[in-house]
Amino acid sequence: MHARRLAAYLIASCTLGIFTAPAMAQGASWPTRPIRFIVPFPPGGPTDNYVRTIAGPLGEALKQTIVVENRAGAGGSIGTAAVAKAAPDGYTMGLGAGGALMVMPHLMKVPYSVTQDLAYVSSLAQVPAVIAVNAKSGITNMAQFLERARSHPGKMNYGSAGTGTMVHLAGERFKRAAGIDIVHVPYAGAAPAITDLLGGQVESMVSDLTPILPHVQAGTVRVLAVTTEKRTPLLPDAPTLVELGYPKVVQATEYGVIMPAGTPPAIVNRVQRELATIMATPEVRKAYEQMGSLAVSSSPEQYRKNVLGSYEFWGQFIKETGISLN
């Protein structure tokens, strides 16, 4: 009698959706169809290449096709929103960009919550920022740059990929730390800013290393400092701001992999494990290094901690400095 009642209860529970399978069972058959990987920037750029470099190996590891979809706009916010609003079934993931996660929500109304609408899978890349000048500027080191800035307050300028970007904020952090007054000139991306740096329309630039590296290697741009704690292997002669006496200006733009909140933990952990293996391969490490970045990986917990910690830090910084998109 008891056995029949128990059997009837289990059948009714499953029918009504009361009985929940263990987390691992939820992802046991996943994936059974192609997976969409959203890049919140245009095709052909460095961030797009980060994803396309790993899409093949990740697809092979998961035994499914990874379809890269570019959803650009609003500093990465449009693509990030597309990930946040997707079904949490494991078939949508995206590139988590530092600006879209840590900065833009403090500057504009975005249709997602950084703390509630996303599952954080793993770090993917860290990109140093650099302070650079035209090689023909006559400035060969940071001391000369600071001397010129201090002797002409409010007259010098620096370009960036745009207001609210991580490199813009790096520039403002350095200005505060060094006590200099130079004017920020925002551009619609790194490429036009670099063009004007080469043409002399702006005197200096704060940029991610990735887009400016070819010009440094060509000898047309000189890097005065990098913003990471240690020197980058790609620019072994470029000092860090820490070495130059600014230990609090340590920064790298971080990219990672995100999925919609509610994605089964078994799926999130599976993707993280595969990424950890892929990011450690010599081929991927070399490819990322050639793009001016460091291939990294982390646990979901650590990546979430990184994002939310930076989200709080930049919120306070933006409030203190009054930075806005207007």
VOPA-954330 format. One record per atom (N, C-alpha, C): residue in three letters; x, y, z. Coordinates in pm, whole numbers, plus 50000, padded with zeros to 5 digits. Atoms other than C-alpha are relative to their C-alpha. Layout:
N
AlaXYZ
...
END
This chain:
326
Met500834988050000
Met500005000050000
Met500875012550000
His499094988549991
His502765023950097
His500785001749870
Ala499254999550125
Ala504705014849783
Ala499175006049888
Arg500874994650105
Arg501705022449561
Arg499795014950020
Arg500174985749973
Arg501135056049735
Arg501255007949960
Leu498744993350034
Leu504825064949694
Leu500155001349848
Ala499904999650145
Ala504735056049325
Ala499055010349943
Ala500984990250048
Ala501565076749273
Ala500485014250028
Tyr499504986649964
Tyr503155106449454
Tyr501115004449905
Leu498904996650089
Leu506285105049238
Leu499505003349861
Ile500554997350133
Ile504225103348919
Ile499335013649997
Ala500694987049993
Ala502075132849026
Ala500995011450012
Ser499004989549982
Ser505125152849135
Ser500685003549870
Cys499334997450128
Cys506845148648801
Cys499055006949903
Thr500994994050089
Thr503625157348616
Thr499805014750031
Leu500234986249959
Leu503175189248816
Leu501285008450000
Gly498754992650002
Gly506845198748789
Gly500585002450137
Ile499494998149864
Ile507465195649165
Ile501354993550015
Phe498765007549987
Phe510225170149129
Phe501065006449911
Thr498934993450074
Thr513495186749022
Thr501214990949990
Ala498845008650020
Ala516355167248871
Ala501235006750056
Pro498754994249953
Pro519845172149015
Pro500645008649892
Ala499404990450095
Ala521895200048856
Ala500784993049891
Met499195006850100
Met524245175948679
Met499124993549895
Ala500895006450095
Ala521335157448523
Ala499415010149903
Gln500574989750086
Gln519975190148386
Gln500885002449878
Gly499104997550111
Gly523055193848166
Gly500604987549941
Ala499385012750041
Ala523735157048106
Ala499974998049850
Ser500115002150144
Ser522515157047743
Ser500445012249920
Trp499604987650067
Trp523755192047663
Trp501404998949945
Pro500904993150092
Pro524565203247397
Pro499524990749888
Thr500575008150107
Thr522335188147130
Thr499785008049873
Arg500154991550119
Arg522325217646885
Arg501055011050007
Pro498984989550002
Pro524595246746782
Pro499795010350112
Ile499994990349891
Ile525505272647047
Ile500335013849944
Arg499784986350046
Arg525305310046987
Arg500965007050096
Phe499024992449920
Phe528275331147106
Phe499935014549954
Ile500224986050036
Ile527415368247108
Ile501235008550034
Val498914990449981
Val530205393647062
Val499385013949995
Pro500684987049997
Pro529025428647165
Pro500735011249928
Phe499244990350078
Phe531325445846914
Phe499994995649853
Pro500045003550142
Pro531665446946532
Pro500974988949963
Pro499075010450046
Pro533315418646337
Pro501325005949955
Gly498694995850050
Gly536985420746253
Gly500895007050099
Gly499204993249898
Gly538115438946566
Gly500674990350093
Pro499275008949909
Pro540355425446841
Pro499104991750090
Thr500885007749912
Thr537495415347070
Thr499314988749924
Asp500595010350086
Asp535855396446784
Asp501004988649980
Asn498975010150022
Asn539145378546724
Asn500264991550124
Tyr499865008149879
Tyr539365367847088
Tyr499054988149996
Val501025010550002
Val536155348147042
Val500234990349885
Arg499835008850116
Arg536855334846694
Arg501224990950015
Thr498835008349974
Thr540215321746813
Thr499634987550079
Ile500355011349913
Ile538535299147069
Ile498724992949956
Ala501285006050039
Ala535235291746891
Ala500184985949945
Gly499765013250058
Gly536665262746693
Gly500364989650106
Pro499645009549895
Pro538425245346985
Pro498874997250099
Leu501105002149906
Leu535425250847213
Leu498914991549937
Gly500985008350071
Gly533065236446951
Gly500434985549993
Glu499495013750004
Glu535285205946915
Glu499874993250136
Ala500075005849866
Ala535395200847291
Ala498564996650039
Leu501415002249965
Leu531595203747321
Leu499274991549896
Lys500585008050108
Lys530995184546996
Lys498755006649940
Gln501064992350063
Gln528775212146862
Gln500605012349933
Thr499554987850068
Thr529105241946630
Thr499775012250089
Ile500134987249932
Ile529745275746792
Ile499775010649894
Val500344989850098
Val528015302946589
Val500255013850061
Val499654986849948
Val529595337146648
Val499055010349940
Glu500974989850042
Glu527055365546632
Glu500425013550055
Asn499604986649957
Asn528085402146644
Asn498775008750022
Arg501114991149965
Arg525635425246823
Arg500615012650063
Ala499244988349954
Ala527475458546848
Ala499085011550038
Gly500694987649968
Gly526425491646998
Gly499995003250148
Ala500134995049862
Ala526215512947313
Ala501104994550091
Gly498875004149918
Gly529675503747438
Gly499964985550043
Gly500095014149967
Gly528885466747434
Gly498724996350072
Ser501205002549921
Ser525595470547618
Ser498924992549923
Ile501035006850079
Ile523385458547331
Ile500234985049996
Gly499695014250003
Gly525155425347296
Gly499904993650137
Thr500105005349864
Thr525355420947672
Thr498544997950038
Ala501435001549972
Ala521605426647698
Ala499424987949928
Ala500485011650074
Ala521025400247431
Ala500324987050073
Val499645011849920
Val522875374947647
Val499114999250122
Ala500784999949876
Ala521055385347962
Ala498554995949978
Lys501415002650026
Lys517635382047797
Lys499754986549932
Ala500155012950068
Ala518295348447627
Ala499514989250098
Ala500445011349916
Ala516815315747754
Ala501214993950070
Pro498865005749925
Pro519065300948027
Pro500134984949980
Asp499975014350032
Asp519325267547849
Asp501374995249954
Gly498655004050040
Gly523045267647769
Gly500325002349855
Tyr499764998350143
Tyr522625276647403
Tyr500315014449960
Thr499544986450025
Thr523605313347437
Thr501085003550101
Met498944994549915
Met526865326847573
Met500505012649932
Gly499524987650059
Gly528655359347516
Gly501335004350056
Leu498744994249953
Leu531825379247553
Leu499675010850102
Gly500194990049896
Gly531755398247880
Gly501095010549989
Ala499044989250018
Ala533425431847818
Ala500035008950123
Gly499854992149880
Gly534795452748103
Gly499135012550001
Gly500784987750004
Gly533135485047990
Gly498524997650015
Ala501445002849997
Ala529695469747938
Ala499554994950135
Leu500365005849872
Leu529765452148274
Leu500325009250118
Met499504992849884
Met531695475548500
Met499815015149994
Val500014985450016
Val531325510648357
Val498685005449947
Met501174994450065
Met528385516548123
Met498755000450088
Pro501194999149915
Pro525725507748384
Pro499995012150093
His499934988049916
His526965537948583
His499825012749918
Leu500064988350086
Leu526785561248283
Leu498695001049921
Met501244999950076
Met523525551448114
Met499094988850052
Lys500955010349961
Lys520405530748169
Lys500164988149907
Val499825012050081
Val521145495548049
Val498904990050033
Pro501135009349978
Pro518495468148007
Pro500424986750063
Tyr499595012149929
Tyr520235443248234
Tyr500625003950133
Ser499374998049869
Ser521455439748589
Ser501294991950004
Val498705006749992
Val525125431548630
Val500014989650112
Thr499985008749883
Thr524415415148965
Thr498974988749993
Gln501095009649997
Gln521245395648878
Gln499734992649870
Asp500455005550127
Asp520865388448506
Asp501034991749926
Leu498945007050071
Leu524135371448417
Leu500664989250085
Ala499175010349937
Ala526025339648499
Ala501425002249950
Tyr498604997550035
Tyr529795344748504
Tyr500744986749991
Val499435013150030
Val531695315748348
Val501504999650026
Ser498535000149988
Ser535395324048320
Ser500595012749942
Ser499214989750066
Ser537905351348250
Ser500544994349870
Leu499535004650130
Leu539265349947897
Leu501295007249959
Ala498834992350042
Ala541735378047830
Ala500175012350088
Gln499684987549933
Gln543455406648005
Gln500885008349905
Val499314991450096
Val544625436047796
Val500585012250072
Pro499414988249937
Pro547105461847927
Pro499585012749928
Ala500174986950061
Ala546425498447866
Ala501385006649995
Val498724993150015
Val549285520647748
Val499775014949983
Ile499974985650026
Ile550045557647749
Ile501035002249891
Ala499144999550118
Ala551495565847409
Ala500005013849936
Val499884987650076
Val552675594647194
Val500484996749860
Asn499445001350134
Asn553535599646830
Asn501534999650013
Ala498545001649989
Ala557155588746782
Ala500745012749959
Lys499364987650045
Lys557875622646620
Lys499725011850094
Ser500424989349909
Ser556545642346919
Ser501175006650073
Gly498864994849924
Gly559975647247073
Gly499974995450145
Ile500115005349864
Ile558755630847396
Ile500474985449998
Thr499435013550001
Thr560835600047471
Thr499744992250129
Asn500275007049875
Asn559835592047830
Asn498925007450079
Met501094994449922
Met557205598748094
Met500405013050069
Ala499554987749933
Ala559305625148272
Ala499835012149908
Gln500164989150095
Gln559315646547958
Gln498525003149976
Phe501444998350019
Phe555585641047910
Phe499405008250114
Leu500534993149883
Leu554815652348265
Leu500515014450008
Glu499454986449997
Glu557125682348238
Glu499245009149903
Arg500734992050098
Arg555335694247923
Arg498575002650048
Ala501374998449953
Ala551895688248076
Ala499915010250113
Arg500034990849885
Arg552745707048396
Arg500375014349963
Ser499624986550042
Ser554265736248212
Ser498955006249908
His501084994950086
His551195739447987
His498674994150047
Pro501235005949947
Pro548195730948209
Pro498785003249913
Gly501214998450079
Gly544985725148016
Gly500235001449851
Lys499684998150142
Lys546785727847681
Lys500234986749928
Met499765013150061
Met547825691747617
Met498714991850001
Asn501175008650003
Asn545315664647529
Asn500394985449982
Tyr499815014350028
Tyr544925627247504
Tyr498724994349939
Gly501155006350063
Gly542665606547282
Gly499724986450063
Ser500365013549954
Ser540785574947374
Ser498944994449907
Ala501005006650083
Ala538385550247217
Ala498585004750029
Gly501324994749974
Gly535465569047371
Gly499755002850147
Thr500374996949862
Thr533895583647683
Thr499424987650067
Gly500515011349925
Gly533285557147945
Gly500694986949972
Thr499245012250025
Thr535695531947798
Thr501014998050112
Met499025003049895
Met538185514748026
Met501265008549983
Val498784992150022
Val541045533947861
Val499775014750037
His500324986449955
His539285567247922
His500165000850151
Leu499914999949855
Leu538995558348288
Leu501444998450047
Ala498575001349966
Ala542645547448296
Ala500695013549986
Gly499414986850019
Gly543575581648159
Gly499635009550113
Glu500434991249891
Glu541525599448423
Glu500644996150133
Arg499305004449878
Arg543045578148700
Arg501435005350002
Phe498614995250005
Phe546525587448582
Phe500075015150018
Lys500044985549983
Lys545635624448558
Lys499915003750148
Arg500184997049857
Arg544475624348919
Arg501264996550079
Ala498825004449926
Ala547485604849043
Ala501205009049974
Ala498844991850036
Ala549995626548855
Ala499775014950026
Gly500314985949975
Gly548215659348931
Gly500195008749878
Ile499844992350123
Ile548175670748569
Ile498635003349941
Asp501234995550064
Asp545545689048366
Asp500174998749849
Ile499995001950145
Ile545235674648014
Ile498584996649957
Val501375000850048
Val542095674247803
Val499734986549932
His500405012750062
His540315641947711
His499275002849868
Val500644999050131
Val539365638647342
Val499444986249965
Pro500585013250027
Pro536915609547293
Pro499784997749851
Tyr500255004050138
Tyr536645590946962
Tyr499004988449998
Ala500925011350016
Ala534215565146827
Ala500804987449968
Gly499185011850019
Gly536665536746871
Gly501485003349998
Ala498554998049995
Ala540405531646888
Ala500595004149866
Ala499404997650132
Ala541065532646512
Ala500065014849964
Pro499894985750035
Pro540135569446450
Pro500895007850097
Ala499114993349904
Ala541965579546768
Ala501464997949962
Ile498625003050042
Ile545125562346647
Ile500345007849874
Thr499774992350122
Thr544745578846307
Thr500365014550031
Asp499714986149964
Asp544665613146469
Asp501295001350081
Leu498724999949930
Leu547575604246696
Leu501145000149899
Leu498975000650104
Leu549625595346389
Leu500045012949920
Gly500064987750079
Gly548455627046215
Gly500315012550079
Gly499664988549917
Gly549265649446509
Gly498835008150049
Gln501184992649953
Gln545685660246580
Gln499824998850151
Val499945001249854
Val546055646946936
Val501464997150037
Glu498595001049961
Glu549315647647130
Glu500364986850066
Ser499745012749933
Ser548935615247322
Ser498734991749997
Met501165009050001
Met546605585847367
Met500144989950111
Val500055011549910
Val545565560747628
Val499204989549926
Ser500615010250085
Ser544775528447449
Ser500234986250056
Asp499685014149981
Asp544415491347495
Asp501204996949913
Leu498815003250077
Leu547635475847374
Leu499654993749865
Thr500335007750121
Thr545885453947114
Thr499935008649874
Pro500114992750126
Pro544885480446855
Pro501215008649965
Ile498894990850028
Ile547975502146893
Ile501324992649979
Leu498755007750006
Leu550585474146900
Leu500665000249862
Pro499344999750131
Pro551165472846520
Pro500755013049972
His499364987050022
His552025509946520
His501235001750089
Val498824999949913
Val554395505546813
Val501104991749934
Gln499025008650065
Gln556105477146630
Gln500565006349873
Ala499544993250122
Ala556305498646316
Ala500875012150031
Gly499174988849960
Gly558055525946514
Gly499365013649985
Thr500674987150017
Thr555435552946452
Thr499365005150129
Val500564996449869
Val554095552846810
Val500964995550108
Arg499115003449888
Arg556105553347131
Arg499154998450127
Val500705002449874
Val554725538247453
Val500845005350115
Leu499294994249886
Leu555665557947764
Leu499844991750126
Ala500255008049881
Ala554125534448020
Ala498854990449974
Val501125009450002
Val551865504448066
Val499345000250137
Thr500764998449876
Thr549165502548332
Thr499924987250083
Thr500025012449921
Thr549675466648447
Thr501065000450109
Glu499075000249887
Glu551525457848766
Glu501414996249957
Lys498705004250052
Lys554315440748572
Lys500105003549853
Arg499804996950140
Arg555835448248234
Arg499434988949911
Thr500515009950094
Thr554275431147934
Thr501144994649915
Pro498935005950081
Pro556495406847741
Pro500095006049860
Leu499994994250134
Leu555475423947417
Leu500735013349995
Leu499314987149992
Leu556995456947534
Leu500944999850121
Pro499145001749883
Pro559805446947767
Pro500725012850045
Asp499294987649964
Asp561365481947757
Asp499065010850052
Ala500964989849955
Ala558155500447848
Ala499774998450150
Pro500185001149854
Pro558025508048223
Pro498535000050038
Thr501364999449947
Thr554915503548432
Thr499835013150077
Leu500254988149918
Leu553245532548610
Leu500414997550145
Val499535003549865
Val554065513948931
Val501475003550015
Glu498574996949998
Glu557765516748849
Glu500245015150000
Leu499834985650013
Leu557285553648772
Leu499465007750119
Gly500434993449877
Gly555835560549114
Gly498515001750018
Tyr501464999149990
Tyr552095555649065
Tyr499414986150027
Pro500395013749970
Pro551325522749243
Pro498504997450001
Lys501455002049996
Lys547565528749258
Lys499374999649861
Val500555000250137
Val547165531548880
Val500414986849935
Val499785013450055
Val547145494448802
Val498694995549939
Gln501255002950069
Gln544615483948544
Gln500254992049873
Ala500025007150127
Ala543955459348262
Ala498544997849964
Thr501365002750044
Thr540815455748055
Thr499774985049999
Glu500265014449988
Glu539295421848135
Glu498804996049915
Tyr501095006050076
Tyr537185400947901
Tyr499764985950053
Gly500325013349951
Gly535385369047993
Gly498824994349925
Val501155006750061
Val532545345647907
Val498845000750097
Ile501214998849920
Ile529025351848033
Ile498894991649939
Met501215006950046
Met525725332948007
Met498825006050074
Pro501154994649927
Pro522165341548111
Pro499914994550141
Ala500225004749864
Ala521425339448482
Ala498994988649996
Gly500895011549998
Gly519735306548564
Gly500474988549914
Thr499435011150075
Thr521855285948326
Thr500434989350098
Pro499655010549905
Pro522295251948497
Pro501485000050037
Pro498605000049958
Pro525505251048703
Pro500834989349930
Ala499255010550068
Ala526485218448534
Ala500515004749865
Ile499604994850130
Ile526575236248198
Ile501075010850016
Val499004989549974
Val528435266748333
Val501354993850034
Asn498755006349958
Asn531025244348495
Asn500654992249887
Arg499455007350114
Arg531415223248181
Arg500715009849906
Val499384990250088
Val532115254047969
Val501285005350064
Gln498814994949931
Gln534555267048231
Gln501154990249991
Arg498935010250006
Arg536495234248236
Arg500614999449861
Glu499485000650136
Glu536775233447859
Glu500825012449967
Leu499264987650025
Leu537875269747847
Leu501354999950069
Ala498735000649927
Ala540545264048111
Ala501044992149922
Thr499095008250081
Thr542055236947892
Thr500435007449874
Ile499714993050126
Ile541805257547573
Ile500925011950022
Met499214987949977
Met543265289447723
Met501444996850041
Ala498655004049958
Ala546295269947849
Ala500834994549885
Thr499255005750112
Thr547275256847504
Thr500975010349943
Pro499014990850057
Pro550405271847346
Pro499455007849880
Glu500524993550119
Glu548495279647026
Glu499145012150035
Val500884989049961
Val545865300947197
Val500795010850073
Arg499204990049928
Arg548355317747429
Arg500805008649902
Lys499224992550099
Lys550515327447130
Lys499115009349919
Ala500934991850079
Ala547525339846930
Ala499565012350079
Tyr500414988749918
Tyr546365361747219
Tyr501165009650021
Glu498834991449980
Glu549885374547280
Glu500265008649878
Gln499794992450123
Gln550175384946916
Gln498965011149984
Met501024989650001
Met546975404846967
Met500195010050114
Gly499714990649893
Gly548535422647264
Gly499274997350129
Ser500745003449878
Ser546675404147537
Ser500564987550064
Leu499585011849925
Leu547195377247796
Leu498824990450010
Ala501055010149990
Ala545145345247771
Ala499914995150144
Val500185003949860
Val543695337048113
Val498734991750014
Ser501255006849966
Ser540995316048277
Ser499825001050151
Ser500274999349857
Ser539325315048616
Ser498764991850030
Ser501235006649959
Ser536595298348813
Ser498845009749981
Pro501154991050007
Pro533045311948775
Pro499935009550120
Glu500064991849878
Glu533245324449133
Glu501015011449994
Gln498974989750006
Gln536505343249074
Gln499675010549895
Tyr500354990350104
Tyr535305359148751
Tyr498885009150048
Arg501094991849947
Arg532095370748918
Arg500555010050102
Lys499414991249900
Lys534145385049205
Lys500765011449933
Asn499264989750073
Asn536395403648959
Asn499065010649943
Val500934990750065
Val533455418848773
Val499295008850102
Leu500774992349904
Leu531425429149074
Leu500885009550083
Gly499084991249928
Gly534455443149257
Gly500345012349917
Ser499704988750088
Ser535365464648956
Ser498785008549975
Tyr501264992750018
Tyr531715474148907
Tyr499815010150114
Glu500144991149885
Glu531645489049257
Glu501095010849998
Phe498894990350003
Phe535075505649221
Phe499735011149899
Trp500194990050103
Trp534225522948893
Trp498775008550026
Gly501174992049964
Gly530825533649020
Gly500395011450092
Gln499554989749906
Gln532505552349303
Gln500915010149931
Phe499084991250071
Phe535205566449074
Phe499235009749910
Ile500804991650088
Ile532655579348824
Ile499225010450078
Lys500734990549914
Lys530655595249104
Lys500925011150049
Glu499064990249946
Glu533735612449245
Glu500485009849892
Thr499424991650106
Thr534995625548910
Thr498955007249916
Gly501054993650077
Gly531635634648759
Gly500024996749853
Ile499965004150139
Ile532335616148434
Ile498594996749953
Ser501315002950055
Ser529265614748210
Ser500114998849848
Leu500025001350145
Leu528315607047851
Leu499565012849932
Asn500474987450059
Asn526965642247800
Asn501155009449966
END
